């Protein structure tokens, strides 16, 4: 995948860190994973009904117009519906990734 060239110890530490954050910050931090081959989205953040942001690489595009924020909120809701791994499944998914890394020869 994306991280195939990343050294094993770095991938393991990053996954363990994410697992700690997910356990520590749940339910405030919600992570849902979807298959980018089925549905694509630029990184977006919805700050309630007053602000939404799309990350464009080196720049952010900020929306403060209610109909634009609603459109991005609906897009976000669609991403959550399409998620293959929801917040509650994240710890088991991370554990499976760690086991997969352990089982893979260097």
ZIBELPE-V788735 format. One record per residue. N is the residue number from 1. RES is the residue in one small letter. NEAR is the number of other C-alpha atoms within 12 Angstrom. Layout:
# ZIBELPE-V788735
((N/RES/NEAR) (N/RES/NEAR))
This chain:
# ZIBELPE-V788735
((1/x/7) (2/x/7) (3/x/14) (4/x/12) (5/x/11) (6/x/15) (7/x/13) (8/x/21) (9/x/16) (10/x/16) (11/x/23) (12/x/23) (13/x/18) (14/x/19) (15/x/27) (16/x/24) (17/x/19) (18/x/25) (19/x/28) (20/x/18) (21/x/21) (22/x/26) (23/x/22) (24/x/14) (25/x/15) (26/x/19) (27/x/14) (28/x/11) (29/x/18) (30/x/22) (31/x/27) (32/x/24) (33/x/25) (34/x/22) (35/x/16) (36/x/16) (37/x/9) (38/x/12) (39/x/18) (40/x/17) (41/x/23) (42/x/18) (43/x/20) (44/x/27) (45/x/25) (46/x/27) (47/x/19) (48/x/15) (49/x/20) (50/x/19) (51/x/23) (52/x/29) (53/x/28) (54/x/26) (55/x/17) (56/x/14) (57/x/10) (58/x/7) (59/x/10) (60/x/15) (61/x/21) (62/x/21) (63/x/25) (64/x/20) (65/x/15) (66/x/18) (67/x/15) (68/x/21) (69/x/26) (70/x/22) (71/x/21) (72/x/32) (73/x/26) (74/x/18) (75/x/24) (76/x/28) (77/x/18) (78/x/17) (79/x/27) (80/x/22) (81/x/17) (82/x/21) (83/x/24) (84/x/20) (85/x/21) (86/x/24) (87/x/26) (88/x/21) (89/x/21) (90/x/30) (91/x/27) (92/x/19) (93/x/24) (94/x/31) (95/x/20) (96/x/18) (97/x/23) (98/x/25) (99/x/16) (100/x/17) (101/x/23) (102/x/15) (103/x/11) (104/x/11) (105/x/8) (106/x/12))
